[in-house]
Amino acid sequence: MSTMTPARRATDSPVTEWARVVMADTSRARSEDFRAAAGDEPRPLGGNFESFFDPFESRKVRGALIDQQSLECKVTWSIADCAVVAEDRSERGWNTAASGFAKVVEQLSQAAIGEVSVKQVGLQRCLYFWRIRPGMIVVAEVSGLGRLPASDVEPALVKEICSAAMKVRETAALRAREAARAASSSADVPSRSARSLWVKVGWASVVSLLACAAFGGWLFAKTSLDILHVRALMDAAVLRSLSLALAKSDYGEVQEMLSTYGDSGYFSQAAVSNAKQRVIAIAGNWPNVQIGEPLPDQIARAAETFDLRLGPESLGQLLIPQPRTTPPKLARSGLHSLRAASGWLSGLSVVAALTLSAFLLRMSVLARTKRGEPDAALEPTKE
């Protein structure tokens, strides 16, 4: 048991006023003032307080730790039969909003830390209040069934009982916190496992999307090469046919053959010139190009030019304006459609992979941040 603490009788009017507000009808059953919340279990107080909590006197203690600035009750407790209820559920609150209590706090701020003020409230109750540390005060009420003079209860004993109660409350809060943390951890295990599984599936999907993008890029390049190869073969066949006709010097046959290729859709416009660079055949409507005249330089520079030759001898040129049309035979081959589809596949796969990667990285950062958050420390309530 602690040593005796100096005490002074509080008889000032503010204390009396506040005590009158706190005082309740003593005819009501006292057990109502010490109800525990549903699920709360009384915990042993500890210490040698059996003589104080004499079952024949039915003494009870309720108290509160109050912030001196905000007047907020940080911790409350009630004690009966050497057991601490987790929280004081009394209907008689401490009424810290009353003007009298503010004056009590003002008076306590001038008293030394640990100095107890005592107020007799009726025949069966006494109030005790003191500063436990700078900025925090403790208010305690001792009551009994019979007459309870303040002189029968040592203030030092009340302080010791309240200190033990606060230690029990702190231990109970710590255990509850550890139990909640353990329950949360056990509940988070399946959640973390499921999240980890989904993250793995997500990254596997990213790899699959990147593989699709690579395949689409490869297919796009291959179809482009195939288109160029097919066009080169078609160009070679056309050039050989025109070269053979031009070698005969039969310009009529050259014109007929050029018109045939134009009608088939191989090109929309074309012209053939002889070795003297004069136009001898025209296909399609091509303004400013006249048979028998040299091809204008501006048109010649904008057109795609093919040499018509048999062996080393150049017989003339085939000129096709840009851009060239797609021959029907090449269009029917489906290579252009395949190249467009492969391009879309590659592009969309890259976009989807980048989007999914950003989402997965964000999930990982949030998960690490959540695991790294420090737990809030318990507010100390020790004297």
Backbone torsions as a table, in degrees:
resi	resn	phi	psi	omega
1	MET	NA	140.5	-176.7
2	SER	-72.8	165.5	179.1
3	THR	-73.0	164.4	-176.9
4	MET	-66.0	134.9	179.9
5	THR	-104.9	135.1	178.2
6	PRO	-56.4	139.6	-178.3
7	ALA	-132.9	153.2	175.1
8	ARG	-134.0	145.8	179.6
9	ARG	-77.7	127.2	-180.0
10	ALA	-95.8	105.5	-177.7
11	THR	-120.0	6.5	-178.9
12	ASP	-67.2	153.8	-177.3
13	SER	-59.9	-38.6	177.9
14	PRO	-59.1	-40.8	178.9
15	VAL	-64.6	-44.0	179.5
16	THR	-62.0	-41.1	-179.8
17	GLU	-62.9	-47.3	-178.9
18	TRP	-67.2	-40.0	179.5
19	ALA	-61.9	-36.8	178.5
20	ARG	-64.7	-36.4	178.4
21	VAL	-68.7	-40.2	-178.8
22	VAL	-70.6	-31.9	-174.7
23	MET	-60.5	140.0	-179.1
24	ALA	-121.4	173.6	-179.9
25	ASP	-65.9	116.0	-176.3
26	THR	-75.8	-8.5	178.7
27	SER	-78.4	-13.2	-179.6
28	ARG	-74.5	151.2	179.4
29	ALA	-60.1	124.8	-174.4
30	ARG	-68.5	-23.4	-178.9
31	SER	-62.8	-21.7	-179.2
32	GLU	-67.4	-24.8	-177.3
33	ASP	-77.9	-5.2	-174.9
34	PHE	-127.7	36.5	179.6
35	ARG	-77.2	139.0	176.5
36	ALA	-94.9	152.1	176.6
37	ALA	-68.8	158.7	179.7
38	ALA	-59.3	128.5	-180.0
39	GLY	92.4	-15.6	177.2
40	ASP	-71.4	138.2	178.9
41	GLU	-118.6	128.5	176.7
42	PRO	-59.2	138.7	-179.7
43	ARG	-115.8	145.8	-178.4
44	PRO	-64.2	139.4	-177.9
45	LEU	-75.4	-34.7	-175.8
46	GLY	80.4	173.0	180.0
47	GLY	79.5	174.8	-177.7
48	ASN	-102.3	77.6	-177.6
49	PHE	-118.1	18.0	-176.8
50	GLU	-62.5	-38.5	-177.9
51	SER	-67.9	-31.7	179.3
52	PHE	-70.8	-44.8	-179.9
53	PHE	-90.8	59.9	178.8
54	ASP	-66.5	123.3	-177.7
55	PRO	-60.0	-25.9	179.6
56	PHE	-73.9	-28.9	178.5
57	GLU	-90.0	-19.0	177.6
58	SER	51.9	51.8	179.2
59	ARG	-77.0	145.1	178.3
60	LYS	-137.4	149.0	179.7
61	VAL	-130.8	131.5	170.7
62	ARG	-128.7	146.7	-175.4
63	GLY	-150.1	173.8	-179.6
64	ALA	-152.7	143.4	171.9
65	LEU	-100.1	119.1	-168.8
66	ILE	-121.6	134.6	175.9
67	ASP	-73.0	128.1	-173.8
68	GLN	-71.4	-25.2	-179.0
69	GLN	-86.6	-53.7	-176.9
70	SER	-86.4	-11.8	-176.3
71	LEU	58.8	30.1	179.4
72	GLU	-95.3	136.9	177.3
73	CYS	-77.8	109.4	-179.0
74	LYS	-77.7	-42.3	-178.8
75	VAL	-141.3	138.8	173.8
76	THR	-128.8	154.3	179.6
77	TRP	-155.7	160.3	173.8
78	SER	-139.0	144.1	-174.1
79	ILE	-129.9	132.6	174.4
80	ALA	-150.5	133.8	178.2
81	ASP	56.5	42.0	175.7
82	CYS	63.2	25.6	176.4
83	ALA	-125.0	142.9	-178.5
84	VAL	-104.7	121.6	174.5
85	VAL	-81.7	143.0	-173.2
86	ALA	-57.5	-34.1	-179.2
87	GLU	-149.9	142.7	177.1
88	ASP	-75.0	113.0	-179.2
89	ARG	-100.8	24.0	-177.9
90	SER	-63.3	141.6	174.9
91	GLU	-73.5	-16.4	178.1
92	ARG	-90.3	88.5	178.8
93	GLY	-67.3	173.0	-177.7
94	TRP	-83.3	-5.8	172.5
95	ASN	50.1	51.9	-178.1
96	THR	-69.3	-13.6	179.4
97	ALA	-79.4	-11.7	-179.0
98	ALA	-66.0	145.0	-178.9
99	SER	-62.9	-32.7	179.3
100	GLY	-63.3	-36.4	-178.6
101	PHE	-69.0	-36.2	177.4
102	ALA	-60.6	-36.9	177.9
103	LYS	-70.6	-33.4	175.9
104	VAL	-62.9	-44.4	179.9
105	VAL	-62.4	-39.5	179.1
106	GLU	-62.5	-41.4	178.3
107	GLN	-67.3	-39.2	-179.9
108	LEU	-65.6	-31.1	-179.1
109	SER	-64.2	-20.7	179.0
110	GLN	-93.3	-9.9	-179.7
111	ALA	-88.5	161.6	179.3
112	ALA	-73.8	152.1	177.8
113	ILE	-64.5	128.7	-180.0
114	GLY	94.7	-10.4	179.2
115	GLU	-78.1	124.7	-172.1
116	VAL	-96.7	132.8	171.0
117	SER	-104.5	139.2	-174.9
118	VAL	-123.6	140.0	177.1
119	LYS	-137.3	124.0	174.9
120	GLN	-77.3	126.9	179.9
121	VAL	-121.3	98.0	-176.9
122	GLY	72.2	-165.7	-177.5
123	LEU	-89.2	-18.3	-171.1
124	GLN	-115.8	1.7	-175.5
125	ARG	-139.9	148.7	175.1
126	CYS	-135.2	142.6	176.9
127	LEU	-107.9	138.3	178.4
128	TYR	-128.8	135.0	177.1
129	PHE	-148.6	143.9	-177.8
130	TRP	-159.4	162.4	174.7
131	ARG	-85.7	125.6	-178.7
132	ILE	-90.4	-29.3	175.7
133	ARG	-166.7	168.5	-178.6
134	PRO	-56.1	125.0	176.9
135	GLY	89.9	-6.9	-178.4
136	MET	-131.2	136.9	177.6
137	ILE	-127.3	156.1	177.5
138	VAL	-116.8	133.4	175.3
139	VAL	-120.5	130.1	-179.0
140	ALA	-132.0	146.2	176.5
141	GLU	-123.5	127.4	175.7
142	VAL	-110.3	129.2	-178.5
143	SER	-136.9	163.1	178.4
144	GLY	-155.1	173.1	-179.7
145	LEU	-77.9	-36.1	-179.7
146	GLY	-98.6	-168.9	179.6
147	ARG	-64.3	134.9	-176.8
148	LEU	-135.3	86.2	176.3
149	PRO	-69.2	146.1	179.4
150	ALA	-61.3	-28.1	-179.3
151	SER	-68.2	-18.8	-179.1
152	ASP	-81.0	-11.6	-176.8
153	VAL	-120.6	118.0	179.0
154	GLU	-72.1	130.3	176.8
155	PRO	-57.5	-36.3	179.5
156	ALA	-62.6	-36.9	179.0
157	LEU	-67.8	-39.2	177.7
158	VAL	-63.2	-42.5	178.1
159	LYS	-60.8	-42.3	-178.8
160	GLU	-66.2	-41.2	178.5
161	ILE	-62.2	-44.1	-179.1
162	CYS	-67.1	-37.6	177.4
163	SER	-62.2	-43.2	177.5
164	ALA	-63.7	-38.8	179.6
165	ALA	-64.5	-41.2	179.3
166	MET	-65.7	-36.3	176.7
167	LYS	-64.1	-40.8	178.4
168	VAL	-64.0	-42.1	179.0
169	ARG	-62.4	-40.9	-179.9
170	GLU	-65.6	-43.0	178.1
171	THR	-63.6	-42.2	179.6
172	ALA	-64.4	-40.3	179.0
173	ALA	-65.0	-39.1	179.1
174	LEU	-65.0	-43.2	178.9
175	ARG	-64.7	-40.9	178.9
176	ALA	-63.7	-38.1	179.2
177	ARG	-66.1	-43.2	179.0
178	GLU	-64.8	-38.9	177.8
179	ALA	-64.9	-41.7	178.4
180	ALA	-64.3	-39.1	178.9
181	ARG	-66.1	-41.3	178.4
182	ALA	-64.2	-42.3	178.3
183	ALA	-64.0	-40.3	178.9
184	SER	-65.9	-39.6	179.3
185	SER	-64.9	-43.8	179.9
186	SER	-66.4	-33.3	178.0
187	ALA	-73.8	-28.8	-178.7
188	ASP	-79.2	-17.6	-178.8
189	VAL	-59.2	-52.5	176.6
190	PRO	-62.2	-36.3	-179.6
191	SER	-64.9	-44.0	178.6
192	ARG	-66.0	-37.9	178.4
193	SER	-63.3	-45.2	179.1
194	ALA	-64.2	-42.5	179.3
195	ARG	-63.6	-41.1	178.2
196	SER	-62.7	-40.2	178.4
197	LEU	-62.8	-44.7	-179.2
198	TRP	-66.2	-34.7	177.8
199	VAL	-65.3	-42.6	178.0
200	LYS	-62.8	-42.6	177.4
201	VAL	-62.7	-39.1	179.3
202	GLY	-62.3	-45.5	179.3
203	TRP	-67.8	-34.2	174.8
204	ALA	-62.6	-37.8	177.2
205	SER	-65.8	-38.0	177.3
206	VAL	-61.3	-43.8	178.3
207	VAL	-62.3	-41.2	179.5
208	SER	-64.3	-40.9	178.7
209	LEU	-64.8	-41.3	177.4
210	LEU	-64.7	-36.2	175.9
211	ALA	-64.3	-40.9	176.8
212	CYS	-63.1	-40.3	178.4
213	ALA	-62.9	-42.3	178.6
214	ALA	-64.6	-41.7	178.5
215	PHE	-63.8	-42.5	178.4
216	GLY	-62.7	-40.5	177.3
217	GLY	-63.8	-42.6	178.3
218	TRP	-63.4	-42.8	-179.7
219	LEU	-66.4	-37.2	177.9
220	PHE	-62.4	-45.8	179.7
221	ALA	-64.6	-40.6	-177.7
222	LYS	-66.3	-44.2	-179.9
223	THR	-66.9	-34.2	176.5
224	SER	-62.7	-43.5	176.8
225	LEU	-64.7	-38.8	178.6
226	ASP	-64.2	-39.9	178.5
227	ILE	-62.7	-44.0	178.9
228	LEU	-64.0	-38.5	-180.0
229	HIS	-66.1	-44.7	179.9
230	VAL	-65.1	-42.2	179.0
231	ARG	-64.4	-38.9	178.6
232	ALA	-62.7	-39.7	177.8
233	LEU	-65.5	-40.9	179.1
234	MET	-66.3	-42.1	178.0
235	ASP	-61.5	-40.7	-179.4
236	ALA	-63.5	-39.8	179.6
237	ALA	-66.3	-42.1	179.0
238	VAL	-64.9	-45.6	-179.1
239	LEU	-62.9	-37.4	179.6
240	ARG	-67.0	-43.2	-179.6
241	SER	-62.3	-45.7	180.0
242	LEU	-67.0	-36.4	179.2
243	SER	-64.4	-42.6	178.5
244	LEU	-62.8	-42.6	179.1
245	ALA	-67.7	-38.6	-179.6
246	LEU	-70.6	-28.5	179.1
247	ALA	-66.7	-24.9	177.8
248	LYS	-81.2	-6.7	-176.1
249	SER	61.3	24.5	179.0
250	ASP	-98.5	91.0	-176.0
251	TYR	-67.8	-26.5	177.8
252	GLY	-65.0	-42.5	178.3
253	GLU	-66.5	-35.9	177.9
254	VAL	-63.7	-43.1	179.6
255	GLN	-64.7	-42.1	-179.6
256	GLU	-63.8	-42.7	-179.1
257	MET	-67.5	-40.0	179.8
258	LEU	-65.0	-39.3	178.3
259	SER	-65.8	-37.0	179.2
260	THR	-63.1	-44.5	178.4
261	TYR	-65.4	-37.0	177.6
262	GLY	-65.1	-42.4	178.9
263	ASP	-66.1	-27.8	-179.6
264	SER	-78.0	-9.3	179.0
265	GLY	92.6	8.8	179.1
266	TYR	-65.2	-33.9	172.9
267	PHE	-153.7	161.4	177.9
268	SER	-95.8	-28.5	177.2
269	GLN	-141.0	145.9	177.6
270	ALA	-165.6	159.1	176.7
271	ALA	-147.3	148.1	177.3
272	VAL	-119.8	131.1	176.0
273	SER	-115.1	153.8	178.7
274	ASN	-88.3	-171.2	-178.2
275	ALA	-64.5	-21.3	179.4
276	LYS	-90.4	10.9	176.3
277	GLN	65.5	27.6	176.2
278	ARG	-107.3	141.1	-176.9
279	VAL	-70.5	129.6	179.3
280	ILE	-119.2	-12.5	179.5
281	ALA	-155.4	142.9	-179.7
282	ILE	-134.3	138.4	174.2
283	ALA	-122.5	132.4	-179.1
284	GLY	82.9	173.0	-179.8
285	ASN	-88.6	105.6	-176.1
286	TRP	-126.3	94.1	-177.9
287	PRO	-60.5	154.8	177.1
288	ASN	69.1	8.0	176.0
289	VAL	-116.6	118.9	-176.7
290	GLN	-122.0	139.7	176.5
291	ILE	-65.3	135.5	-180.0
292	GLY	90.3	-9.0	179.7
293	GLU	-107.4	153.2	175.4
294	PRO	-64.7	150.3	177.8
295	LEU	-73.5	128.4	179.4
296	PRO	-56.6	141.6	-176.9
297	ASP	-60.0	-38.8	-178.8
298	GLN	-62.6	-41.6	178.7
299	ILE	-70.5	-38.7	-178.7
300	ALA	-63.8	-39.8	179.9
301	ARG	-68.9	-30.2	-178.7
302	ALA	-86.1	-9.3	-176.8
303	ALA	-99.0	157.7	174.5
304	GLU	-88.3	127.1	-172.0
305	THR	-110.4	134.4	177.2
306	PHE	-124.1	133.3	176.8
307	ASP	-78.2	137.0	173.6
308	LEU	-104.3	113.4	-175.9
309	ARG	-149.9	153.6	170.7
310	LEU	-122.7	109.8	-173.5
311	GLY	71.6	-142.2	-177.6
312	PRO	-80.7	-13.4	-174.7
313	GLU	-83.1	128.4	176.1
314	SER	-89.1	123.7	-177.1
315	LEU	-97.9	-18.8	-179.0
316	GLY	160.6	-160.1	-176.9
317	GLN	-141.3	148.7	170.8
318	LEU	-108.3	125.8	-178.6
319	LEU	-116.8	126.8	179.9
320	ILE	-126.2	124.0	-178.5
321	PRO	-69.0	152.3	178.2
322	GLN	-94.2	150.8	-7.4
323	PRO	-79.7	152.5	-178.2
324	ARG	-79.1	148.9	175.2
325	THR	-80.2	160.7	177.9
326	THR	-87.2	121.4	179.5
327	PRO	-60.0	141.8	179.9
328	PRO	-53.7	-39.0	-179.3
329	LYS	-62.4	-40.2	178.7
330	LEU	-70.1	-37.0	178.3
331	ALA	-64.8	-39.2	-179.3
332	ARG	-70.7	-17.3	-179.1
333	SER	-70.5	-19.1	178.8
334	GLY	81.7	4.2	-177.9
335	LEU	-67.6	-38.1	179.6
336	HIS	-65.1	-42.0	178.6
337	SER	-64.7	-39.6	179.3
338	LEU	-66.3	-38.3	178.9
339	ARG	-66.8	-40.6	178.5
340	ALA	-64.7	-42.9	179.6
341	ALA	-64.1	-41.1	179.8
342	SER	-67.0	-34.7	176.5
343	GLY	-65.1	-44.9	176.7
344	TRP	-62.5	-42.0	179.8
345	LEU	-60.6	-44.9	-178.7
346	SER	-65.8	-46.0	-178.0
347	GLY	-64.2	-47.9	-179.3
348	LEU	-65.4	-35.5	178.9
349	SER	-65.1	-40.0	178.9
350	VAL	-65.3	-44.4	179.7
351	VAL	-62.3	-44.7	180.0
352	ALA	-64.4	-40.2	-179.9
353	ALA	-64.7	-42.4	179.6
354	LEU	-66.0	-41.4	179.6
355	THR	-64.2	-46.5	-179.9
356	LEU	-65.3	-37.7	178.5
357	SER	-63.4	-42.9	178.3
358	ALA	-62.2	-41.0	178.8
359	PHE	-64.2	-43.2	-179.4
360	LEU	-67.3	-39.1	177.7
361	LEU	-63.9	-40.1	178.0
362	ARG	-63.8	-41.8	176.7
363	MET	-60.6	-42.2	-179.0
364	SER	-65.1	-41.5	179.6
365	VAL	-64.8	-43.4	179.4
366	LEU	-63.9	-39.5	180.0
367	ALA	-65.1	-42.8	178.7
368	ARG	-66.2	-38.1	178.6
369	THR	-64.0	-41.1	-179.9
370	LYS	-65.7	-40.2	179.6
371	ARG	-70.1	-26.5	-175.9
372	GLY	-90.5	-2.7	-179.3
373	GLU	-67.1	127.7	178.5
374	PRO	-71.7	141.1	177.4
375	ASP	-71.4	145.6	177.7
376	ALA	-68.4	132.7	-179.2
377	ALA	-76.5	146.1	177.0
378	LEU	-69.5	140.7	177.4
379	GLU	-73.9	125.7	-176.9
380	PRO	-67.5	140.2	178.4
381	THR	-124.1	12.2	-179.8
382	LYS	-77.9	150.7	179.3
383	GLU	-74.9	NA	NA
